[in-house]
């Protein structure tokens, strides 16, 4: 046994001239994966961070629509921060492992953010419905307390759903190994490793969540049917363009997010493959946090103008501290202020 080990060690270190080349190619591929994940993560941080900063610093954007968009940006940052940094670490350190507690934490956080985002998108559709179909009642229906309650319901639904999902999933014994064919921990992949009939309990809960998600999608579709009926009757082309510019981005986000995640969970095993599973996971876990800021900012003139003003104020206007100004300047400023006061009085 020692001779075989010694022979294998010598072969792995010296006897194969192709080994260094293969190691170099694997290292290059790992660095490429790390750079790709790093670029994706930085793009998501930059896009959602700009939206959060712009809405928080622009008082004229403190409206229900932008309040929900602010919450959506936070959820996108949370969901992508749950999966991508671990994938970056795995690519950099050439490891494919995650601890049991780390996997449970990843499932808990990811399901919470995804579920909350789904409910938040539903409330955003209702906000657009009230704004376009019932504009005279918008201020009453979408009051600040109502908006805060809706956001709290979305976050609370995410927490409740992930507690039930995580407790059910990680209470099951695993007898099919411990290798997941994905780049982060996901409930369907974990259930495939279960050998207990108790997994049916989790499957039933997934079916319940699927039915509630279908109800949310039906509500969104009906809301937009009513919205488009009203918008198409608007006589002004500018009014129709403004209505579409606020509704189409949200509809695109809902279609991308709900379509990929629901197909990933109900996809039949006959067409399932490692590449298809990985593609769907990337589409609903990595792409939305990057694409959402672009979708909402491309057709939203109000948000683009606020972002432009914020950039100008940050990089091109540098106020001089009072302590650094000459004394004669301060005196002249006081005299000018008195003169203006006398003029307007």
C-alpha positions as CSV (number, residue, x, y, z in Angstrom):
1,X,0.0,0.0,0.0
2,X,2.9,2.3,0.8
3,X,4.6,1.4,-2.5
4,X,1.4,2.2,-4.4
5,X,1.0,5.5,-2.6
6,X,4.7,6.4,-3.2
7,X,4.3,5.5,-6.9
8,X,1.2,7.6,-7.2
9,X,2.8,10.5,-5.5
10,X,5.8,10.4,-7.7
11,X,3.6,10.3,-10.8
12,X,1.5,13.2,-9.7
13,X,4.5,15.3,-9.0
14,X,7.1,14.5,-11.7
15,X,6.4,11.8,-14.3
16,X,3.5,13.5,-16.2
17,X,4.7,16.5,-18.3
18,X,1.1,17.5,-19.0
19,X,0.2,18.0,-15.3
20,X,1.6,21.6,-15.0
21,X,-0.2,22.6,-18.2
22,X,-3.4,21.2,-16.9
23,X,-3.0,22.9,-13.6
24,X,-2.3,26.2,-15.3
25,X,-5.4,25.9,-17.4
26,X,-7.5,25.0,-14.4
27,X,-6.1,28.0,-12.5
28,X,-6.9,30.2,-15.4
29,X,-10.4,28.9,-15.6
30,X,-10.9,29.4,-11.8
31,X,-9.6,33.0,-12.1
32,X,-12.0,33.5,-15.1
33,X,-14.9,32.3,-13.0
34,X,-13.9,34.5,-10.1
35,X,-13.6,37.5,-12.4
36,X,-17.0,36.8,-13.9
37,X,-18.7,36.5,-10.5
38,X,-16.9,39.6,-9.3
39,X,-18.1,41.6,-12.3
40,X,-21.6,40.4,-11.8
41,X,-21.6,41.2,-8.1
42,X,-20.1,44.7,-8.5
43,X,-22.6,45.5,-11.3
44,X,-25.5,44.5,-9.0
45,X,-24.0,46.5,-6.1
46,X,-23.5,49.6,-8.2
47,X,-26.9,49.5,-9.9
48,X,-29.0,48.8,-6.8
49,X,-26.8,51.1,-4.7
50,X,-27.4,54.0,-7.0
51,X,-31.1,53.4,-7.0
52,X,-31.2,53.3,-3.2
53,X,-29.0,56.4,-2.8
54,X,-31.0,58.4,-5.5
55,X,-34.4,57.6,-4.0
56,X,-33.2,58.3,-0.4
57,X,-31.6,61.6,-1.3
58,X,-34.3,62.9,-3.7
59,X,-37.3,64.2,-1.8
60,X,-39.5,64.4,-4.8
61,X,-39.0,60.6,-5.3
62,X,-40.5,59.9,-1.8
63,X,-43.7,58.4,-3.4
64,X,-45.3,54.9,-3.1
65,X,-43.8,53.7,-6.4
66,X,-40.3,54.6,-5.5
67,X,-40.7,53.4,-1.9
68,X,-41.5,49.9,-3.3
69,X,-38.6,50.3,-5.8
70,X,-36.3,51.1,-2.8
71,X,-37.4,47.9,-1.1
72,X,-36.9,45.9,-4.3
73,X,-33.3,47.2,-4.6
74,X,-32.6,46.0,-1.0
75,X,-34.1,42.6,-1.7
76,X,-32.0,42.3,-4.9
77,X,-28.9,43.2,-2.9
78,X,-29.7,40.6,-0.3
79,X,-30.5,37.8,-2.7
80,X,-27.3,38.2,-4.8
81,X,-25.2,38.7,-1.7
82,X,-26.4,35.3,-0.4
83,X,-25.2,33.3,-3.4
84,X,-22.5,35.0,-5.4
85,X,-19.8,35.8,-2.7
86,X,-19.7,32.1,-1.8
87,X,-19.3,31.2,-5.5
88,X,-16.5,33.7,-5.8
89,X,-14.7,32.2,-2.8
90,X,-15.1,28.7,-4.2
91,X,-13.7,29.8,-7.6
92,X,-10.8,31.6,-5.9
93,X,-9.7,28.9,-3.5
94,X,-10.5,25.9,-5.7
95,X,-13.1,24.4,-3.4
96,X,-16.6,23.0,-4.0
97,X,-17.7,22.6,-0.4
98,X,-20.0,24.4,2.0
99,X,-20.7,23.5,5.6
100,X,-24.1,22.1,6.7
101,X,-24.8,25.3,8.7
102,X,-23.6,27.5,5.8
103,X,-26.0,25.6,3.4
104,X,-28.9,26.0,5.8
105,X,-28.1,29.7,6.2
106,X,-27.9,30.2,2.4
107,X,-31.3,28.5,1.9
108,X,-32.8,30.5,4.7
109,X,-31.6,33.9,3.4
110,X,-32.3,33.2,-0.3
111,X,-35.8,31.9,0.2
112,X,-36.7,34.8,2.4
113,X,-35.5,37.4,-0.2
114,X,-37.0,35.6,-3.1
115,X,-40.4,35.2,-1.5
116,X,-40.5,38.8,-0.2
117,X,-39.6,40.0,-3.7
118,X,-42.5,38.0,-5.2
119,X,-45.0,39.6,-2.9
120,X,-43.5,43.0,-3.3
121,X,-43.8,42.8,-7.1
122,X,-47.5,42.0,-6.6
123,X,-48.0,45.1,-4.4
124,X,-46.1,47.2,-7.0
125,X,-48.6,46.0,-9.6
126,X,-51.5,47.1,-7.3
127,X,-49.8,50.4,-6.9
128,X,-49.7,50.9,-10.7
129,X,-53.3,49.8,-11.0
130,X,-54.5,52.4,-8.4
131,X,-52.3,55.2,-9.9
132,X,-53.7,54.7,-13.5
133,X,-57.2,53.3,-13.0
134,X,-58.2,55.2,-9.9
135,X,-56.0,58.3,-9.9
136,X,-58.5,60.4,-7.9
137,X,-58.3,57.9,-5.0
138,X,-54.6,57.3,-5.2
139,X,-53.6,59.6,-2.3
140,X,-56.2,58.0,-0.1
141,X,-55.7,54.3,-1.0
142,X,-51.9,54.4,-1.2
143,X,-51.2,56.4,2.0
144,X,-47.8,56.2,3.6
145,X,-49.1,53.9,6.4
146,X,-50.6,51.5,3.7
147,X,-47.3,51.4,1.8
148,X,-45.3,50.6,5.0
149,X,-47.9,47.9,5.9
150,X,-47.6,46.3,2.4
151,X,-43.8,46.3,2.6
152,X,-43.9,44.8,6.1
153,X,-46.3,42.1,4.8
154,X,-43.9,41.2,2.0
155,X,-40.8,41.0,4.3
156,X,-42.9,39.1,6.9
157,X,-44.2,36.6,4.3
158,X,-40.6,36.0,3.2
159,X,-39.4,35.3,6.8
160,X,-42.4,33.0,7.6
161,X,-42.0,31.1,4.3
162,X,-38.3,30.5,4.8
163,X,-38.7,29.4,8.4
164,X,-41.1,26.7,7.3
165,X,-39.1,25.7,4.2
166,X,-35.8,25.5,6.0
167,X,-37.1,23.6,9.0
168,X,-38.8,21.0,6.8
169,X,-35.9,20.6,4.4
170,X,-33.1,20.3,6.9
171,X,-35.0,17.9,9.2
172,X,-34.8,15.2,6.5
173,X,-32.1,12.6,6.5
174,X,-29.8,12.5,3.5
175,X,-28.8,9.1,2.0
176,X,-28.1,9.9,-1.6
177,X,-24.7,11.5,-0.9
178,X,-24.1,15.2,-0.2
179,X,-23.1,16.6,-3.6
180,X,-25.3,19.3,-5.1
181,X,-25.1,19.8,-8.8
182,X,-25.5,23.6,-8.5
183,X,-23.3,26.6,-7.4
184,X,-25.4,27.3,-4.3
185,X,-27.8,25.4,-2.0
186,X,-31.3,25.1,-3.3
187,X,-34.3,23.2,-1.9
188,X,-35.1,21.0,-4.9
189,X,-31.5,19.8,-5.2
190,X,-31.4,19.0,-1.4
191,X,-34.7,17.1,-1.7
192,X,-33.2,14.9,-4.4
193,X,-30.6,13.7,-1.8
194,X,-33.3,12.7,0.7
195,X,-34.1,9.1,1.4
196,X,-37.0,9.6,3.7
197,X,-40.7,9.6,2.8
198,X,-41.0,12.7,4.9
199,X,-39.9,14.8,1.9
200,X,-43.5,14.6,0.7
201,X,-44.3,17.1,3.5
202,X,-41.9,19.6,2.0
203,X,-43.2,18.9,-1.5
204,X,-46.8,19.6,-0.4
205,X,-45.6,22.9,1.1
206,X,-43.9,23.7,-2.2
207,X,-47.1,23.0,-4.0
208,X,-48.9,25.3,-1.6
209,X,-46.4,28.1,-2.3
210,X,-46.7,27.4,-6.0
211,X,-50.5,27.9,-5.8
212,X,-50.1,31.1,-3.9
213,X,-47.5,32.3,-6.4
214,X,-49.9,31.5,-9.3
215,X,-52.6,33.5,-7.5
216,X,-50.1,36.5,-7.3
217,X,-49.3,36.2,-11.0
218,X,-53.0,36.0,-11.9
219,X,-53.6,39.2,-9.8
220,X,-50.7,40.9,-11.6
221,X,-52.0,39.9,-15.0
222,X,-55.5,41.0,-14.2
223,X,-54.2,44.3,-12.9
224,X,-52.3,45.0,-16.1
225,X,-55.2,44.0,-18.3
226,X,-57.2,46.8,-16.6
227,X,-54.2,49.1,-16.8
228,X,-53.7,48.6,-20.5
229,X,-57.5,49.1,-21.2
230,X,-57.3,52.5,-19.5
231,X,-54.0,53.5,-21.0
232,X,-55.1,52.8,-24.6
233,X,-58.1,55.1,-24.0
234,X,-55.9,58.0,-23.1
235,X,-56.1,60.6,-25.9
236,X,-52.7,62.2,-25.4
237,X,-49.7,60.4,-26.8
238,X,-47.5,61.9,-24.1
239,X,-49.9,60.5,-21.4
240,X,-49.8,57.0,-22.9
241,X,-46.0,57.2,-23.1
242,X,-45.7,58.2,-19.5
243,X,-48.1,55.4,-18.4
244,X,-46.2,52.8,-20.4
245,X,-42.8,54.0,-19.1
246,X,-43.9,53.2,-15.5
247,X,-45.7,50.0,-16.2
248,X,-43.6,48.1,-18.9
249,X,-40.4,47.9,-16.7
250,X,-42.3,46.4,-13.9
251,X,-44.1,43.9,-16.2
252,X,-40.7,42.9,-17.7
253,X,-39.2,42.3,-14.2
254,X,-42.2,40.2,-13.2
255,X,-42.0,38.1,-16.4
256,X,-38.3,37.4,-16.1
257,X,-38.4,36.7,-12.4
258,X,-41.6,34.6,-12.1
259,X,-41.2,32.8,-15.4
260,X,-37.8,31.4,-14.7
261,X,-38.3,30.5,-11.0
262,X,-41.6,28.7,-11.6
263,X,-40.2,26.8,-14.5
264,X,-37.2,25.8,-12.4
265,X,-39.5,24.4,-9.7
266,X,-42.0,22.6,-11.9
267,X,-39.6,21.4,-14.6
268,X,-40.2,17.7,-15.3
269,X,-37.2,15.4,-14.5
270,X,-37.3,14.0,-18.1
271,X,-35.9,17.3,-19.5
272,X,-33.8,18.2,-16.5
273,X,-30.0,18.4,-16.9
274,X,-27.1,20.0,-15.1
275,X,-26.7,22.7,-17.7
276,X,-30.4,23.6,-17.8
277,X,-30.6,23.6,-14.0
278,X,-27.6,25.9,-13.8
279,X,-29.0,28.2,-16.5
280,X,-32.3,28.5,-14.7
281,X,-30.7,29.2,-11.4
282,X,-28.6,32.0,-12.9
283,X,-31.6,33.5,-14.6
284,X,-33.7,33.8,-11.5
285,X,-31.0,34.3,-8.8
286,X,-28.2,36.4,-10.5
287,X,-29.7,38.1,-13.6
288,X,-32.7,40.0,-11.9
289,X,-30.5,41.9,-9.4
290,X,-28.3,43.1,-12.3
291,X,-31.1,43.8,-14.8
292,X,-33.7,45.4,-12.5
293,X,-31.9,48.7,-12.1
294,X,-31.3,48.9,-15.8
295,X,-35.0,48.1,-16.6
296,X,-36.3,50.7,-14.1
297,X,-33.9,53.5,-15.1
298,X,-33.9,53.2,-18.9
299,X,-37.5,54.3,-19.4
300,X,-38.0,56.4,-16.2
301,X,-37.1,60.0,-17.0
302,X,-37.8,61.1,-13.4
303,X,-35.3,58.6,-11.9
304,X,-32.7,59.4,-14.6
305,X,-32.9,63.1,-13.9
306,X,-32.6,62.6,-10.2
307,X,-29.6,60.3,-10.6
308,X,-28.0,62.9,-12.9
309,X,-28.5,65.7,-10.4
310,X,-27.1,63.5,-7.6
311,X,-24.0,62.7,-9.7
312,X,-23.5,66.4,-10.5
313,X,-23.8,67.4,-6.8
314,X,-21.4,64.6,-5.7
315,X,-18.6,65.1,-8.3
316,X,-18.8,68.6,-9.6
317,X,-19.9,70.8,-6.7
318,X,-17.6,71.1,-3.7
319,X,-18.7,73.6,-1.1
320,X,-16.0,75.5,0.7
321,X,-16.0,75.3,4.5
322,X,-16.7,78.5,6.3
323,X,-13.5,78.3,8.3
324,X,-11.4,78.3,5.0
325,X,-13.1,81.4,3.6
326,X,-11.4,84.8,4.0
327,X,-12.8,87.2,6.5
328,X,-13.5,89.9,3.9
329,X,-15.6,87.3,1.9
330,X,-17.7,86.6,5.0
331,X,-18.3,90.3,5.6
332,X,-19.3,90.9,2.0
333,X,-21.7,87.9,2.2
334,X,-23.4,89.4,5.3
335,X,-23.8,92.8,3.6
336,X,-25.2,91.1,0.5
337,X,-27.7,89.2,2.6
338,X,-28.8,92.3,4.3
339,X,-29.3,94.1,1.0
340,X,-31.4,91.2,-0.4
341,X,-33.5,91.2,2.7
342,X,-34.2,94.9,2.3
343,X,-34.9,94.4,-1.4
344,X,-37.5,91.7,-0.9
345,X,-39.1,93.5,2.0
